[in-house]
Amino acid sequence: MQGPRFSTRAESRWFRAAGAQIVNMTQYPEAVLAAELGVGLVALSFVTDIDADIDAERDGAATGDGADAELVLRRMAQAAPRIRAAIAAIVAAIPDDYAGRRLLPAAAIDAVLAR
């Protein structure tokens, strides 16, 4: 979903009905735009909460508090050492001679940027 924002309960139910198990609000539209511009991208995801607390619903009524920014920020702070370690490992694994692949011809990208 396009973020940053939390899903509504209706959106959460729709995602669940569609078979989604993870809802991410931090890689769209950024991943698509990066690919179109030929910019390399590594996706590192961290699960912070139950989407709109849908697992806590019983008989159609929410029994939990749902996700909020305070909860997400607290869990991210707790996980910061693991997140930093993951980023360091990803960077260390990039070969010195790495060259990204172009998804669009350079001329097409140049034409868009020239506008």
ABEGO torsion letter per residue (X at the ends): XBOBBBBBAAAAAAAAAAGBABBBAAAOAAAAAAAAAGBBBBBBBBBABBBGGAAABBGGBBABAEBBAAAAAAAAAAAAAAAAAAAAAAAAABBAABBBBBABBAAAAAAAAAX
